[in-house]
């Protein structure tokens, strides 16, 4: 490296999306702040993910992109006006590369395996090593820059306001829920082939109530309501639907009040880990390697020669790897953590 990153005083973090990846990258702001206390730290992020960063004590300014062309021009004008000395592209895609280059920063850092030709924007390309922690890949870049970064010391952060806490606590009271007296189920994800069998979510909720007298709270976005309602209607026990009732940060605080979170490979799993709640993740088409060093995360999976297939499943309908996961398997792991 032909410059000392610790001498930089104006630093731009570029991690636009997705929700889980933005949350996983939040430790970098803390690590940079500790290494360079007087730095001006900016973060370029898409509007949908911005609530995860609002109020973060380690960030001086958010540059929010609404994903429109004119919004991109506005964003570029903003970042250039800040005169950043160094821009770090934690995403490695064309959209993040455009912002990294347009920032005007003299030093532009990112991984050498950026997709969509993203490395054209970089002045310094870092080789990527395997990572076994969701924040590990992001922190690798900082280590390459000589900035101390550790997955145990630098943790994911979701700022929660008093107003958000009060709203969730009132909502819990209205549903008869008490702190640590329920579990959260997160069945939904944008990738349909990462879903688990709907009937088994209902069976799981019923079994949890029978064994531990604990209710289940189903979470997801408004678009997930049909799926969650079907699961709730199939369950014979106490199930509460919170889809569309809470914001991203309110949902994070709700998860923090639970005894455990059970979900698929999606954003709520990252939140469960960030909030220090025992988190059970049902894995199929994707790889769980990034969780191997994450304490409090329990992976439920079955090894098959075709895994991971990611966005190119070879199964017709629901992947075999997800169908193989049984309710009893999940209950056995849950019993070990409750």
Buried (B, 14 or more C-beta within 10 A) or exposed (E): EEBEBBEBEBBBBBBBBBBBBBBBBBBBBBBBBBBBEEBBBBBBBBBBBBBBBBBBEBBBEBBBBEEEEEBBEBBBEBBEEBEBBBBBBBBBBBBBBBBBBBBBBEBBBBBEEBEEEBBEBBBBBBEBEEBBBBBBBBBBBBBBBEBEBBBEEBBBBBBBEEEBBEBBBEBBEEBEBEEBBBBBBBBBBEBEBBBBBBEBBBBBBBBBBEEBEBBBBBBBBEEBBEBBEBBBEBBEBBBBBBBBBBEBBBBBBBBBBBBBBBBBBBBBBBBBBBBEBBBBBBBBBBEBEBBEBBEBBBBBBBEBEEBBBEEEBEBEEBBBBBBEBBBEBBBEBBEEEB
